[in-house]
């Protein structure tokens, strides 16, 4: 009767009290609330919304449903980064070893891709032997030893979130700011952090496409962090085009390796440096962005960041030789250039269409059970605003066979629009959000 009563109340716009959240989620995890009732409750919450106190109570209940990573005794700043997801977003693979190389302890819990967005764990799976299924005890030991761990959400951390996440995707209730915020923050607060940096995407390829919704999500998560003595800073970044050039798991991992060796595309490096600088300032390791960026660039130039990635890979069972030879990762069987159909400006590169193309190639999933081909994807060398001539190479398709090449070419024809003029893309980094307010501090690249 508890579930029915709460469904009715939320359906009619009422509030759910903290004790009721704990009881409902506890009963759901124990199997006493069936999926269809929780689906109805999620839809009611999606349509009616949750106030700030309800969101805090939901987050707390999800956090307390499992164990936390005990990092007491580690004196260095413990800071993670979270992205709300996009296409070509391999920032975590660059940022985690880079931040660890300058003295930040990085306990990074990541997820898998679903729908048009990619997942960090899927990219790491492209590294032969790499394991992300570590226990919390193993994660702590690795953090003490090398300062960084890249792991998936185990059954120990916020187990109710794992069940709710899959159900939200199946019931079209993903794009709810309170549900998104509670899902993210319950996992991040379980990491024992002293700070968190958020990369909140805006634009056509993001879950929350408008600036206003991105700022609202940022402020919600900042408030949740403050309630747990975990300062949070958010940067609002563009996802109206893919980030970097590579889109697809092994291809993105290779591009991240190139970035760690100082050969990354400018937009990827700009976002990575900006987020890492915020991590350093939160950890009191740099007084300002300029000095933080200088140290970060030094860690790239010296090879320290790339060496740290090797350490992480080796510690987690992978082959560290991929950092020197990315060809050791899975490779596509067929490759074909995509050429401009006419002369003009690249007016648009639609990230959702690119993401759907990766799924069509076999490199993305529509259900969590789908098996991925890590070698497929795209490398898109053109950028919005570029002038191209007819027949000029603007991208490459990486596929498993001829049918894949055709599917990939069709996806790129849909995604890349060439016209007589092009509107300027969104600023790469547009806003910085803290508990003190919202500031436009970046001009973008």
C-alpha positions as a Python dict, from the first residue, in 0.01 Angstrom:
ca = {
    (1, 'X'): (0, 0, 0),
    (2, 'X'): (295, 237, 57),
    (3, 'X'): (381, 259, -314),
    (4, 'X'): (20, 319, -421),
    (5, 'X'): (-25, 592, -162),
    (6, 'X'): (295, 771, -270),
    (7, 'X'): (213, 737, -640),
    (8, 'X'): (-126, 898, -579),
    (9, 'X'): (21, 1179, -370),
    (10, 'X'): (295, 1265, -621),
    (11, 'X'): (49, 1231, -911),
    (12, 'X'): (-164, 1497, -742),
    (13, 'X'): (132, 1727, -678),
    (14, 'X'): (200, 1640, -314),
    (15, 'X'): (532, 1604, -132),
    (16, 'X'): (718, 1291, -28),
    (17, 'X'): (879, 1309, 317),
    (18, 'X'): (1237, 1189, 388),
    (19, 'X'): (1126, 880, 580),
    (20, 'X'): (892, 787, 296),
    (21, 'X'): (1173, 809, 40),
    (22, 'X'): (1383, 571, 251),
    (23, 'X'): (1095, 329, 292),
    (24, 'X'): (999, 334, -77),
    (25, 'X'): (1351, 284, -210),
    (26, 'X'): (1430, 21, 51),
    (27, 'X'): (1121, -174, -44),
    (28, 'X'): (1206, -138, -414),
    (29, 'X'): (1560, -274, -372),
    (30, 'X'): (1423, -561, -161),
    (31, 'X'): (1181, -654, -439),
    (32, 'X'): (865, -558, -250),
    (33, 'X'): (774, -278, -495),
    (34, 'X'): (727, -410, -850),
    (35, 'X'): (879, -240, -1153),
    (36, 'X'): (543, -122, -1285),
    (37, 'X'): (468, 67, -962),
    (38, 'X'): (811, 230, -953),
    (39, 'X'): (770, 321, -1320),
    (40, 'X'): (440, 491, -1237),
    (41, 'X'): (603, 676, -948),
    (42, 'X'): (892, 795, -1166),
    (43, 'X'): (651, 929, -1425),
    (44, 'X'): (456, 1113, -1156),
    (45, 'X'): (782, 1261, -1024),
    (46, 'X'): (888, 1353, -1378),
    (47, 'X'): (560, 1533, -1451),
    (48, 'X'): (504, 1695, -1110),
    (49, 'X'): (867, 1756, -1018),
    (50, 'X'): (1043, 1746, -683),
    (51, 'X'): (1118, 2044, -463),
    (52, 'X'): (1466, 2103, -323),
    (53, 'X'): (1399, 1921, 4),
    (54, 'X'): (1257, 1620, -180),
    (55, 'X'): (1558, 1611, -411),
    (56, 'X'): (1791, 1621, -110),
    (57, 'X'): (1596, 1342, 61),
    (58, 'X'): (1601, 1128, -254),
    (59, 'X'): (1976, 1181, -292),
    (60, 'X'): (2039, 1094, 71),
    (61, 'X'): (1827, 777, 48),
    (62, 'X'): (2009, 664, -267),
    (63, 'X'): (2349, 740, -108),
    (64, 'X'): (2264, 546, 207),
    (65, 'X'): (2137, 246, 9),
    (66, 'X'): (2498, 128, -29),
    (67, 'X'): (2854, 171, 95),
    (68, 'X'): (3089, 468, 51),
    (69, 'X'): (3456, 485, -40),
    (70, 'X'): (3638, 555, 286),
    (71, 'X'): (3925, 788, 199),
    (72, 'X'): (3996, 924, 546),
    (73, 'X'): (4368, 939, 602),
    (74, 'X'): (4441, 1046, 244),
    (75, 'X'): (4550, 1406, 296),
    (76, 'X'): (4569, 1516, -70),
    (77, 'X'): (4261, 1681, -223),
    (78, 'X'): (4014, 1418, -343),
    (79, 'X'): (3833, 1560, -644),
    (80, 'X'): (3636, 1407, -928),
    (81, 'X'): (3474, 1538, -1243),
    (82, 'X'): (3140, 1442, -1394),
    (83, 'X'): (3003, 1514, -1742),
    (84, 'X'): (2634, 1508, -1828),
    (85, 'X'): (2730, 1327, -2149),
    (86, 'X'): (2775, 1388, -2517),
    (87, 'X'): (2926, 1267, -2842),
    (88, 'X'): (3304, 1251, -2872),
    (89, 'X'): (3339, 1340, -2503),
    (90, 'X'): (3655, 1156, -2399),
    (91, 'X'): (3761, 1426, -2151),
    (92, 'X'): (3766, 1188, -1852),
    (93, 'X'): (4034, 972, -2013),
    (94, 'X'): (4262, 1275, -2043),
    (95, 'X'): (4164, 1462, -1729),
    (96, 'X'): (4190, 1182, -1470),
    (97, 'X'): (4560, 1096, -1529),
    (98, 'X'): (4643, 1462, -1589),
    (99, 'X'): (4488, 1572, -1258),
    (100, 'X'): (4659, 1284, -1075),
    (101, 'X'): (4991, 1387, -1229),
    (102, 'X'): (4967, 1730, -1060),
    (103, 'X'): (4880, 1594, -714),
    (104, 'X'): (4502, 1547, -707),
    (105, 'X'): (4362, 1215, -586),
    (106, 'X'): (4097, 1118, -843),
    (107, 'X'): (3843, 848, -751),
    (108, 'X'): (3642, 847, -1075),
    (109, 'X'): (3326, 636, -1092),
    (110, 'X'): (3200, 627, -1451),
    (111, 'X'): (2920, 470, -1650),
    (112, 'X'): (2844, 312, -1984),
    (113, 'X'): (2691, 477, -2286),
    (114, 'X'): (2323, 447, -2364),
    (115, 'X'): (2140, 602, -2655),
    (116, 'X'): (2333, 859, -2857),
    (117, 'X'): (2590, 934, -2584),
    (118, 'X'): (2912, 745, -2520),
    (119, 'X'): (3034, 606, -2187),
    (120, 'X'): (3378, 625, -2026),
    (121, 'X'): (3374, 257, -1927),
    (122, 'X'): (3307, 153, -2287),
    (123, 'X'): (3610, 352, -2400),
    (124, 'X'): (3826, 193, -2132),
    (125, 'X'): (3703, -151, -2243),
    (126, 'X'): (3888, -89, -2571),
    (127, 'X'): (4215, -126, -2379),
    (128, 'X'): (4307, -498, -2376),
    (129, 'X'): (4267, -646, -2030),
    (130, 'X'): (4144, -329, -1857),
    (131, 'X'): (3919, -397, -1556),
    (132, 'X'): (3684, -140, -1408),
    (133, 'X'): (3495, -382, -1180),
    (134, 'X'): (3699, -311, -868),
    (135, 'X'): (3578, -337, -510),
    (136, 'X'): (3589, -30, -288),
    (137, 'X'): (3879, -183, -96),
    (138, 'X'): (4074, -233, -419),
    (139, 'X'): (3991, 123, -527),
    (140, 'X'): (4120, 270, -201),
    (141, 'X'): (4443, 71, -222),
    (142, 'X'): (4502, 195, -577),
    (143, 'X'): (4431, 555, -478),
    (144, 'X'): (4686, 532, -198),
    (145, 'X'): (4941, 383, -436),
    (146, 'X'): (4905, 590, -755),
    (147, 'X'): (4643, 859, -686),
    (148, 'X'): (4379, 763, -942),
    (149, 'X'): (4127, 488, -1008),
    (150, 'X'): (3877, 453, -1294),
    (151, 'X'): (3597, 223, -1188),
    (152, 'X'): (3238, 141, -1263),
    (153, 'X'): (2947, 165, -1026),
    (154, 'X'): (2963, -159, -834),
    (155, 'X'): (2683, -311, -632),
    (156, 'X'): (2843, -145, -329),
    (157, 'X'): (2778, 215, -439),
    (158, 'X'): (2417, 345, -444),
    (159, 'X'): (2266, 13, -562),
    (160, 'X'): (1918, 164, -586),
    (161, 'X'): (2050, 410, -845),
    (162, 'X'): (2154, 123, -1074),
    (163, 'X'): (1798, -8, -1077),
    (164, 'X'): (1638, 335, -1111),
    (165, 'X'): (1874, 443, -1391),
    (166, 'X'): (1772, 153, -1615),
    (167, 'X'): (1404, 206, -1534),
    (168, 'X'): (1423, 580, -1605),
    (169, 'X'): (1570, 507, -1946),
    (170, 'X'): (1296, 254, -2023),
    (171, 'X'): (1017, 489, -1911),
    (172, 'X'): (1132, 814, -2079),
    (173, 'X'): (1188, 984, -1743),
    (174, 'X'): (1559, 1055, -1787),
    (175, 'X'): (1532, 1428, -1854),
    (176, 'X'): (1418, 1529, -1506),
    (177, 'X'): (1654, 1766, -1327),
    (178, 'X'): (1584, 1634, -974),
    (179, 'X'): (1621, 1271, -1087),
    (180, 'X'): (1941, 1347, -1281),
    (181, 'X'): (2089, 1543, -990),
    (182, 'X'): (2006, 1275, -733),
    (183, 'X'): (2148, 1000, -954),
    (184, 'X'): (2477, 1181, -1014),
    (185, 'X'): (2529, 1317, -665),
    (186, 'X'): (2442, 996, -481),
    (187, 'X'): (2730, 826, -663),
    (188, 'X'): (2974, 1114, -635),
    (189, 'X'): (2910, 1173, -265),
    (190, 'X'): (2982, 802, -209),
    (191, 'X'): (3338, 860, -336),
    (192, 'X'): (3454, 1045, -25),
    (193, 'X'): (3532, 1362, -220),
    (194, 'X'): (3658, 1698, -97),
    (195, 'X'): (3539, 1863, -419),
    (196, 'X'): (3361, 1798, -747),
    (197, 'X'): (3374, 1966, -1089),
    (198, 'X'): (3081, 1931, -1328),
    (199, 'X'): (3087, 1952, -1708),
    (200, 'X'): (2726, 2040, -1789),
    (201, 'X'): (2652, 2014, -2159),
    (202, 'X'): (2418, 2241, -2353),
    (203, 'X'): (2308, 2226, -2716),
    (204, 'X'): (2134, 1983, -2948),
    (205, 'X'): (2347, 1682, -2850),
    (206, 'X'): (2289, 1711, -2475),
    (207, 'X'): (2010, 1574, -2257),
    (208, 'X'): (1928, 1925, -2133),
    (209, 'X'): (1958, 2134, -2446),
    (210, 'X'): (1901, 2489, -2317),
    (211, 'X'): (2134, 2706, -2112),
    (212, 'X'): (1862, 2768, -1855),
    (213, 'X'): (1811, 2397, -1787),
    (214, 'X'): (2186, 2339, -1765),
    (215, 'X'): (2225, 2614, -1508),
    (216, 'X'): (1928, 2482, -1309),
    (217, 'X'): (2086, 2136, -1298),
    (218, 'X'): (2420, 2287, -1195),
    (219, 'X'): (2266, 2484, -912),
    (220, 'X'): (2072, 2180, -790),
    (221, 'X'): (2388, 1968, -771),
    (222, 'X'): (2588, 2251, -612),
    (223, 'X'): (2326, 2272, -335),
    (224, 'X'): (2337, 1895, -282),
    (225, 'X'): (2716, 1907, -256),
    (226, 'X'): (2708, 2195, -10),
    (227, 'X'): (2473, 1998, 215),
    (228, 'X'): (2744, 1729, 239),
    (229, 'X'): (3043, 1967, 277),
    (230, 'X'): (3154, 1889, -78),
    (231, 'X'): (3210, 2211, -277),
    (232, 'X'): (3096, 2183, -638),
    (233, 'X'): (3183, 2400, -940),
    (234, 'X'): (3015, 2361, -1279),
    (235, 'X'): (3127, 2470, -1624),
    (236, 'X'): (2866, 2488, -1899),
    (237, 'X'): (3017, 2358, -2224),
    (238, 'X'): (2895, 2313, -2580),
    (239, 'X'): (2746, 1995, -2722),
    (240, 'X'): (2599, 2133, -3044),
    (241, 'X'): (2881, 1950, -3226),
    (242, 'X'): (3100, 1652, -3129),
    (243, 'X'): (3398, 1724, -2904),
    (244, 'X'): (3733, 1657, -3067),
    (245, 'X'): (3753, 1458, -3390),
    (246, 'X'): (3710, 1092, -3288),
    (247, 'X'): (3367, 939, -3214),
    (248, 'X'): (3364, 570, -3116),
    (249, 'X'): (3521, 382, -2828),
    (250, 'X'): (3868, 274, -2946),
    (251, 'X'): (3900, 582, -3167),
    (252, 'X'): (3822, 813, -2874),
    (253, 'X'): (4062, 629, -2646),
    (254, 'X'): (4333, 670, -2909),
    (255, 'X'): (4257, 1042, -2936),
    (256, 'X'): (4278, 1071, -2556),
    (257, 'X'): (4620, 907, -2565),
    (258, 'X'): (4734, 1153, -2830),
    (259, 'X'): (4603, 1436, -2607),
    (260, 'X'): (4806, 1309, -2312),
    (261, 'X'): (5111, 1316, -2538),
    (262, 'X'): (5045, 1679, -2635),
    (263, 'X'): (4877, 1606, -2968),
    (264, 'X'): (4512, 1658, -2880),
    (265, 'X'): (4266, 1869, -3082),
    (266, 'X'): (4229, 2226, -2952),
    (267, 'X'): (3866, 2201, -2838),
    (268, 'X'): (3928, 1881, -2638),
    (269, 'X'): (4233, 2034, -2472),
    (270, 'X'): (4054, 2358, -2390),
    (271, 'X'): (3770, 2181, -2208),
    (272, 'X'): (4013, 1945, -2033),
    (273, 'X'): (4241, 2223, -1914),
    (274, 'X'): (3946, 2433, -1792),
    (275, 'X'): (3797, 2148, -1588),
    (276, 'X'): (4134, 2038, -1451),
    (277, 'X'): (4213, 2398, -1351),
    (278, 'X'): (3890, 2411, -1153),
    (279, 'X'): (3992, 2087, -980),
    (280, 'X'): (4328, 2236, -886),
    (281, 'X'): (4169, 2551, -748),
    (282, 'X'): (3916, 2351, -546),
    (283, 'X'): (4207, 2152, -404),
    (284, 'X'): (4409, 2468, -323),
    (285, 'X'): (4685, 2349, -557),
    (286, 'X'): (4675, 2667, -768),
    (287, 'X'): (4565, 3024, -689),
    (288, 'X'): (4413, 3094, -1029),
    (289, 'X'): (4338, 2948, -1372),
    (290, 'X'): (4653, 3081, -1536),
    (291, 'X'): (4893, 2918, -1291),
    (292, 'X'): (4687, 2597, -1288),
    (293, 'X'): (4695, 2577, -1664),
    (294, 'X'): (5070, 2632, -1670),
    (295, 'X'): (5124, 2334, -1437),
    (296, 'X'): (4882, 2118, -1634),
    (297, 'X'): (5050, 2199, -1965),
    (298, 'X'): (5382, 2115, -1800),
    (299, 'X'): (5253, 1773, -1695),
    (300, 'X'): (5155, 1705, -2056),
    (301, 'X'): (5482, 1836, -2201),
    (302, 'X'): (5700, 1641, -1956),
    (303, 'X'): (5522, 1313, -2027),
    (304, 'X'): (5406, 1283, -1664),
    (305, 'X'): (5036, 1268, -1758),
    (306, 'X'): (5090, 994, -2016),
    (307, 'X'): (5303, 797, -1768),
    (308, 'X'): (5027, 828, -1509),
    (309, 'X'): (4779, 680, -1757),
    (310, 'X'): (5018, 387, -1807),
    (311, 'X'): (5025, 335, -1429),
    (312, 'X'): (4645, 336, -1409),
    (313, 'X'): (4609, 92, -1698),
    (314, 'X'): (4868, -148, -1555),
    (315, 'X'): (4717, -129, -1206),
    (316, 'X'): (4377, -225, -1347),
    (317, 'X'): (4497, -522, -1550),
    (318, 'X'): (4528, -354, -1888),
    (319, 'X'): (4815, -340, -2133),
    (320, 'X'): (5001, -10, -2074),
    (321, 'X'): (5177, -46, -2409),
    (322, 'X'): (4866, 103, -2576),
    (323, 'X'): (4988, 446, -2463),
    (324, 'X'): (5292, 404, -2687),
    (325, 'X'): (5110, 206, -2958),
    (326, 'X'): (4733, 269, -2976),
    (327, 'X'): (4713, 19, -3266),
    (328, 'X'): (4712, -252, -2997),
    (329, 'X'): (4347, -164, -2939),
    (330, 'X'): (4068, -313, -3157),
    (331, 'X'): (4076, -186, -3515),
    (332, 'X'): (3803, -152, -3776),
    (333, 'X'): (3806, -395, -4068),
    (334, 'X'): (3692, -136, -4324),
    (335, 'X'): (3772, 236, -4355),
    (336, 'X'): (3637, 486, -4605),
    (337, 'X'): (3667, 862, -4652),
    (338, 'X'): (3357, 1079, -4653),
    (339, 'X'): (3381, 1375, -4891),
    (340, 'X'): (3193, 1704, -4914),
    (341, 'X'): (2903, 1687, -5157),
    (342, 'X'): (2939, 2055, -5251),
    (343, 'X'): (3148, 2360, -5177),
    (344, 'X'): (3042, 2587, -4894),
    (345, 'X'): (3055, 2631, -4520),
    (346, 'X'): (3009, 2345, -4276),
    (347, 'X'): (2686, 2473, -4126),
    (348, 'X'): (2617, 2191, -3880),
    (349, 'X'): (2755, 1866, -3742),
    (350, 'X'): (2461, 1725, -3548),
    (351, 'X'): (2591, 1516, -3255),
    (352, 'X'): (2276, 1310, -3209),
    (353, 'X'): (2293, 1197, -3571),
    (354, 'X'): (2660, 1106, -3522),
    (355, 'X'): (2569, 911, -3208),
    (356, 'X'): (2291, 725, -3391),
    (357, 'X'): (2543, 645, -3663),
    (358, 'X'): (2776, 484, -3410),
    (359, 'X'): (2486, 269, -3291),
    (360, 'X'): (2413, 169, -3652),
    (361, 'X'): (2778, 66, -3690),
    (362, 'X'): (2756, -152, -3378),
    (363, 'X'): (2955, 80, -3152),
    (364, 'X'): (2669, 202, -2932),
    (365, 'X'): (2380, 48, -2746),
    (366, 'X'): (2006, 91, -2718),
    (367, 'X'): (1980, -147, -2420),
    (368, 'X'): (2230, -212, -2143),
    (369, 'X'): (2266, -573, -2264),
    (370, 'X'): (2391, -481, -2613),
    (371, 'X'): (2740, -600, -2709),
    (372, 'X'): (2962, -333, -2866),
    (373, 'X'): (3219, -337, -3144),
    (374, 'X'): (3487, -108, -2997),
    (375, 'X'): (3670, -45, -3325),
    (376, 'X'): (3393, 127, -3521),
    (377, 'X'): (3308, 495, -3539),
    (378, 'X'): (3401, 817, -3711),
    (379, 'X'): (3686, 1063, -3727),
    (380, 'X'): (3537, 1397, -3831),
    (381, 'X'): (3803, 1645, -3934),
    (382, 'X'): (3568, 1926, -4040),
    (383, 'X'): (3432, 2173, -3785),
    (384, 'X'): (3128, 2404, -3800),
    (385, 'X'): (3227, 2721, -3982),
    (386, 'X'): (3497, 2558, -4196),
    (387, 'X'): (3496, 2628, -4570),
    (388, 'X'): (3519, 2310, -4777),
    (389, 'X'): (3542, 2238, -5148),
    (390, 'X'): (3335, 1976, -5329),
    (391, 'X'): (3504, 1638, -5297),
    (392, 'X'): (3722, 1744, -5005),
    (393, 'X'): (3766, 1477, -4734),
    (394, 'X'): (3577, 1586, -4422),
    (395, 'X'): (3550, 1261, -4222),
    (396, 'X'): (3633, 890, -4216),
    (397, 'X'): (3406, 595, -4145),
    (398, 'X'): (3548, 300, -3947),
    (399, 'X'): (3330, -10, -3984),
    (400, 'X'): (3334, -389, -3957),
    (401, 'X'): (3224, -447, -4318),
    (402, 'X'): (3087, -293, -4640),
    (403, 'X'): (2736, -271, -4497),
    (404, 'X'): (2877, -75, -4206),
    (405, 'X'): (3054, 164, -4441),
    (406, 'X'): (2724, 235, -4615),
    (407, 'X'): (2542, 286, -4285),
    (408, 'X'): (2818, 515, -4158),
    (409, 'X'): (2823, 723, -4476),
    (410, 'X'): (2446, 765, -4455),
    (411, 'X'): (2474, 880, -4094),
    (412, 'X'): (2738, 1138, -4181),
    (413, 'X'): (2526, 1270, -4470),
    (414, 'X'): (2249, 1328, -4218),
    (415, 'X'): (2480, 1477, -3954),
    (416, 'X'): (2698, 1711, -4163),
    (417, 'X'): (2517, 1993, -4341),
    (418, 'X'): (2703, 2219, -4585),
    (419, 'X'): (2548, 2550, -4683),
    (420, 'X'): (2619, 2893, -4825),
    (421, 'X'): (2658, 3035, -4475),
    (422, 'X'): (2701, 2908, -4121),
    (423, 'X'): (2577, 3042, -3791),
    (424, 'X'): (2849, 3061, -3525),
    (425, 'X'): (2849, 2756, -3296),
    (426, 'X'): (2788, 2785, -2924),
    (427, 'X'): (3083, 2907, -2716),
    (428, 'X'): (3290, 2605, -2620),
    (429, 'X'): (3284, 2707, -2252),
    (430, 'X'): (3022, 2969, -2172),
    (431, 'X'): (2942, 2985, -1800),
    (432, 'X'): (3087, 2906, -1459),
    (433, 'X'): (2840, 2821, -1185),
    (434, 'X'): (2924, 2817, -812),
    (435, 'X'): (2727, 2856, -491),
    (436, 'X'): (2792, 3229, -528),
    (437, 'X'): (2618, 3259, -864),
    (438, 'X'): (2655, 3231, -1242),
    (439, 'X'): (2929, 3407, -1437),
    (440, 'X'): (3006, 3436, -1808),
    (441, 'X'): (3381, 3406, -1786),
    (442, 'X'): (3486, 3227, -2105),
    (443, 'X'): (3487, 3341, -2465),
    (444, 'X'): (3520, 2988, -2602),
    (445, 'X'): (3735, 2859, -2885),
}
